[in-house]
Each structure stands twice: as structure tokens, then as C-alpha cells.
Amino acid sequence: MAHALWPLFDLRLRTDRLELRLPTDDELAMLCLIAMEGIHDPGEMPFGYPWTKVPSPRFEREFAQFHWGLRARWQPNDWNLALMVVADGRPIGSQDIGARDLAVLRTVGTGSWLGRPFQGQGFGKEMRHAVLAMAFEHLGAEVAETDALLDNAASAGVSRAVGYRENGLGRLAPQGRARDTQRFRLTAAEWRDRPHPTVAVEGLERCLELFGVPA
Ligand SMILES: CC(C)(COP(=O)(O)OP(=O)(O)OC[C@H]1O[C@@H](n2cnc3c(N)ncnc32)[C@H](O)[C@@H]1OP(=O)(O)O)[C@@H](O)C(=O)NCCC(=O)NCCS
């Protein structure tokens, strides 16, 4: 049955190997377990906010609160969609996409993570392509931006492989110490010029108003 209150629950992005969708609360618990099993080397911190260092049971609580908070704070002119990434019927990670004033700025930003067993198999590229296809082909976006801490070769690898160009440096201090980031930028025209996988987008029509895009 369609979700009348929150049509984003009916949104599906499908690639060859992946399905991206909003997690239900039960699926959020499964996704949280994947995150708890490990996303990165314990000595590293690839994220701007060190959420993977939070001890249990605060970790589980804050993980769920983060996802609920995105939903609670959602505004058509300021939103972030954190999709669960599913392969072979089970959650493997998360791919988010967000925008402020999308109808005017035509710009989206992205972030992502995969459980360690699922990294290095091209899923990172495939899930980024999925949200870019939605943004560029269906939401009228003209620019996609992202960034990665300078030592995050895998994240930069995804951005470069998908066609982003370097766009200057930034700074983050996830653990109280300033670290440089590499910013990346990709235009819709650049994305269209390159080969990319087919992405099926389902259930979008009723979400357009939520994304701040005229239907
Ligand atoms: C970042 C992340 C989502 C990338 O997904 P992934 O599935 O591992 O990446 P892919 O297998 O799709 O690889 C994408 C590209 O990066 C390259 N790459 C992947 N891991 C790499 C590494 N450790 N070092 C160098 N290059 C790497 C791949 O070769 C590929 O490039 P190619 O197509 O030119 O060969 C995943 O590694 C991850 O979750 N890392 C920990 C969390 C994180 O860093 N999140 C991002 C925060 S900004």
C-alpha cells in the first residue's frame, strides 16, 4: 500500500545490482548492525562527524535518531534523503543526497558509507550513479558536489570514476583537529557525456513536491 503521509517510503532507485530506498524502523535496525560491524579501520575517521566512534548503546540510539531527525526536519527547500542500499536482498550501507533551495540553486550534495565486507566491489560507484540519475534526470539538478578528507582514497576514487572534477580544498575537524578535504564538482552536462549505468526510478511523482521541484 502506498504511504500517504510520507511518499518517500515508496521511492525506489534500482541499478543492476542494487536497490536504494528509505529504511523502515526494522530495516534501520539491520542497517545499524552493518554499521556496528565496521565501516572503516578503527584508526581512521573518514567522516566530518565521528559518529562511528560513539559507544553502544548510544551508537544505536543516535543512529536511529539521525535518520528520524532527517525526516522530522525535512523541508522542500532544505532536505536530506538517506537511502538504505540493498544488495541481494540485504542492507549493505547508505547513500544520501540532499539540497537547499534546489529549484533555484539546482545543486545537490551526497555522502555515503558501506559495511567493510561490501567495499571495493564497485557498489560505491553504482549507488552514487543511482542518486545522480535521480537528481540530473528527474529533479532538474545542474550540479552535484561532494567532498572527502584528503586521505580518503576510496571516496575520492568514486567521485573521480563517476566524472567529478576537483573543486578546491575545504576543512573539517571531526575529532577536534583540522584536516583538509578535497572538494569535487560534477555538472549534469559532464555526467551525460560519460557512460553510466541505467537507473530505474520508481515512485517519484508523488515526492516531487517534497523535493521542492514543480511537478
Ligand atoms: C567510500 C565508499 C562508499 C566507496 O565505495 P566502494 O564500493 O568501496 O568503492 P568502489 O568499489 O565503487 O570504487 C570506486 C573507485 O575508487 C577506487 N577505490 C576504491 N577503494 C579504493 C582505495 N582504498 N584506494 C584507492 N582507490 C580506491 C576504485 O578503484 C574505483 O575506481 P575505478 O573505477 O577507477 O577503478 C566505501 O569505500 C566506504 O564506505 N568507505 C568508508 C566510509 C567513507 O569513507 N565514506 C565516505 C565519506 S566522505
Ligand as a Chemical Component Dictionary entry (heavy atoms), coordinates in Angstrom:
data_LIG
# 
_chem_comp.id                   LIG 
_chem_comp.type                 NON-POLYMER 
_chem_comp.pdbx_formal_charge   0 
_chem_comp.three_letter_code    LIG 
# 
loop_
_chem_comp_atom.comp_id 
_chem_comp_atom.atom_id 
_chem_comp_atom.alt_atom_id 
_chem_comp_atom.type_symbol 
_chem_comp_atom.charge 
_chem_comp_atom.model_Cartn_x 
_chem_comp_atom.model_Cartn_y 
_chem_comp_atom.model_Cartn_z 
_chem_comp_atom.pdbx_ordinal 
LIG C1  C1  C 0 33.726 5.442  0.130   1  
LIG C2  C2  C 0 32.981 4.159  -0.221  2  
LIG C3  C3  C 0 31.466 4.400  -0.104  3  
LIG C4  C4  C 0 33.353 3.790  -1.668  4  
LIG O1  O1  O 0 32.659 2.647  -2.082  5  
LIG P1  P1  P 0 33.393 1.363  -2.694  6  
LIG O2  O2  O 0 32.333 0.426  -3.121  7  
LIG O3  O3  O 0 34.398 0.882  -1.722  8  
LIG O4  O4  O 0 34.127 1.985  -3.963  9  
LIG P2  P2  P 0 34.144 1.348  -5.438  10 
LIG O5  O5  O 0 34.485 -0.111 -5.348  11 
LIG O6  O6  O 0 32.889 1.725  -6.141  12 
LIG O7  O7  O 0 35.406 2.094  -6.080  13 
LIG C5  C5  C 0 35.282 3.347  -6.687  14 
LIG C6  C6  C 0 36.585 3.776  -7.275  15 
LIG O8  O8  O 0 37.508 4.083  -6.244  16 
LIG C7  C7  C 0 38.654 3.235  -6.329  17 
LIG N1  N1  N 0 38.964 2.816  -4.966  18 
LIG C8  C8  C 0 38.148 2.141  -4.120  19 
LIG N2  N2  N 0 38.764 1.932  -2.950  20 
LIG C9  C9  C 0 39.993 2.496  -3.063  21 
LIG C10 C10 C 0 41.086 2.619  -2.180  22 
LIG N3  N3  N 0 41.048 2.132  -0.930  23 
LIG N4  N4  N 0 42.212 3.235  -2.636  24 
LIG C11 C11 C 0 42.260 3.749  -3.886  25 
LIG N5  N5  N 0 41.231 3.675  -4.768  26 
LIG C12 C12 C 0 40.118 3.051  -4.354  27 
LIG C13 C13 C 0 38.250 2.070  -7.177  28 
LIG O9  O9  O 0 39.331 1.501  -7.854  29 
LIG C14 C14 C 0 37.248 2.701  -8.112  30 
LIG O10 O10 O 0 37.887 3.403  -9.150  31 
LIG P3  P3  P 0 37.922 2.801  -10.672 32 
LIG O11 O11 O 0 36.506 2.610  -11.086 33 
LIG O12 O12 O 0 38.606 3.890  -11.429 34 
LIG O13 O13 O 0 38.669 1.525  -10.562 35 
LIG C15 C15 C 0 33.368 2.981  0.716   36 
LIG O14 O14 O 0 34.717 2.619  0.483   37 
LIG C16 C16 C 0 33.193 3.315  2.185   38 
LIG O15 O15 O 0 32.121 3.134  2.731   39 
LIG N6  N6  N 0 34.274 3.778  2.860   40 
LIG C17 C17 C 0 34.205 4.116  4.285   41 
LIG C18 C18 C 0 33.257 5.269  4.578   42 
LIG C19 C19 C 0 33.592 6.502  3.780   43 
LIG O16 O16 O 0 34.755 6.826  3.568   44 
LIG N7  N7  N 0 32.536 7.217  3.341   45 
LIG C20 C20 C 0 32.707 8.458  2.583   46 
LIG C21 C21 C 0 32.966 9.603  3.495   47 
LIG S1  S1  S 0 33.287 11.078 2.532   48 
# 
loop_
_chem_comp_bond.comp_id 
_chem_comp_bond.atom_id_1 
_chem_comp_bond.atom_id_2 
_chem_comp_bond.value_order 
_chem_comp_bond.pdbx_ordinal 
LIG C1  C2  SING 1  
LIG C2  C3  SING 2  
LIG C2  C4  SING 3  
LIG C2  C15 SING 4  
LIG C4  O1  SING 5  
LIG O1  P1  SING 6  
LIG P1  O2  DOUB 7  
LIG P1  O3  SING 8  
LIG P1  O4  SING 9  
LIG O4  P2  SING 10 
LIG P2  O5  DOUB 11 
LIG P2  O6  SING 12 
LIG P2  O7  SING 13 
LIG O7  C5  SING 14 
LIG C5  C6  SING 15 
LIG C6  O8  SING 16 
LIG C6  C14 SING 17 
LIG O8  C7  SING 18 
LIG C7  N1  SING 19 
LIG C7  C13 SING 20 
LIG N1  C8  SING 21 
LIG N1  C12 SING 22 
LIG C8  N2  DOUB 23 
LIG N2  C9  SING 24 
LIG C9  C10 SING 25 
LIG C9  C12 DOUB 26 
LIG C10 N3  SING 27 
LIG C10 N4  DOUB 28 
LIG N4  C11 SING 29 
LIG C11 N5  DOUB 30 
LIG N5  C12 SING 31 
LIG C13 O9  SING 32 
LIG C13 C14 SING 33 
LIG C14 O10 SING 34 
LIG O10 P3  SING 35 
LIG P3  O11 DOUB 36 
LIG P3  O12 SING 37 
LIG P3  O13 SING 38 
LIG C15 O14 SING 39 
LIG C15 C16 SING 40 
LIG C16 O15 DOUB 41 
LIG C16 N6  SING 42 
LIG N6  C17 SING 43 
LIG C17 C18 SING 44 
LIG C18 C19 SING 45 
LIG C19 O16 DOUB 46 
LIG C19 N7  SING 47 
LIG N7  C20 SING 48 
LIG C20 C21 SING 49 
LIG C21 S1  SING 50 
# 
